[in-house]
Amino acid sequence: MTEPAALTSGKDFEDLRREMSAARDGGQPWFVLGEIFSRALATASDADLPALRTAAAEATRLSPGVLRRYVVLLDRLRVIAASEGLARDALISRVFNAAEVAARIHDLDPQRGMTALLELKAGAVTLDQLRKRLTELPAPELEPFEEPPKEERPSKRSVARGLAAIRSRELKAAFMLKALEPWAGERWGEGASLRRRPATRFYTAHQGFEILGKAGPDRRLAGVELFILDGREESELRYFEGVFPAYLVLATFYPRFFFAFSPSTPDASVARAAALLGAFGAASVGVARVTAQGAVETVVEPSGPPAPDRTGRFDALTQ
């Protein structure tokens, strides 16, 4: 399949303005605007992004932030639908604010969230009712926090936000590991186990894991790095692209290596990872994704040995 050309000319931006303006003036719903903007973002270079946002905002008379929310929600609803075995757009409904609330419910309670999304699609629930359901769900518990000295103490609000973000990522990582543990056994056979990768001077072990065979701790079958890229999409993609080359080097110390993405990581970020592997010719590296239902889907299957092959030389990383 031929890759779409990047938006690089004034004509491209004028075409985008016309398409989005026509959709807006024609009364098209939020997901049509989100689809158009998503396609433009996917083919834009970093240098084009500011002009692209400006063109889209002018054409729709909506802020770039609102348009970004359209794209994020569109991706999220499609990921949920795929995890349930539904058609790609089966959970997309016309009322944006209500769909956004239903997706938040799904983040906290997938079963209730699916009910909310299906009822919203059928027109059987209102925005106010969904907001009420959201307030009735328990918030994630925060772990105890040891306060710093008074002169260094941040505001209570910033502490709560920071702790909530950390706790949220911890819960998401724990959910992923619960899915990856049986996956390791199914893929590499009985006795295969998942453990945290030993920390080295070059790589932290924060979200790094490895699959060990039953022959013992020296039997490294595969490496797995967890990625939870559900913040601002552009920032998260820049982060991933920045660390990507380092993990390609780490992958050469394992027969196989997987980038494992969380359910909340946008489709575009997962697709970018797959595209980078192809561009770098990293045959021993695969891409996996944990679904919202706790299954593991293989997006890219490793197809060859590491190059160069450094398997059996992991100790070199600890020297």
Number of C-alpha atoms within 10 A of each C-alpha: 3 4 6 11 10 14 21 14 9 10 10 15 20 15 12 20 20 16 17 25 20 15 18 18 10 9 10 13 14 22 21 18 21 22 16 16 22 20 12 21 21 16 16 17 14 10 10 16 16 11 14 24 20 15 21 26 19 15 20 20 12 13 13 19 11 13 21 18 15 23 24 21 20 25 22 21 23 20 23 26 20 17 18 13 10 13 10 15 16 16 25 21 20 15 16 18 14 21 23 21 21 27 23 17 25 21 15 15 14 17 12 16 22 19 14 26 29 17 16 22 17 11 12 10 15 14 17 11 11 23 16 12 16 21 10 10 12 9 10 11 10 13 10 7 9 6 10 9 8 7 6 8 10 13 9 9 9 10 14 14 12 12 17 17 13 14 16 15 16 13 13 16 17 12 18 25 19 14 16 23 15 17 18 22 17 12 9 15 13 12 13 23 21 20 16 15 18 15 13 14 8 10 15 11 12 12 14 18 20 22 26 22 21 14 10 10 11 11 15 22 18 23 25 26 21 20 19 18 22 18 12 10 17 14 12 17 18 12 12 17 14 11 10 16 13 12 17 18 15 17 27 24 24 26 21 25 29 24 23 24 27 24 26 20 22 23 17 16 19 22 14 15 21 19 13 14 19 13 9 10 12 21 18 23 29 21 22 22 26 24 21 21 14 17 16 21 15 13 16 21 16 19 12 13 16 22 16 10 14 16 18 14 11 17 9 10 14 11 8
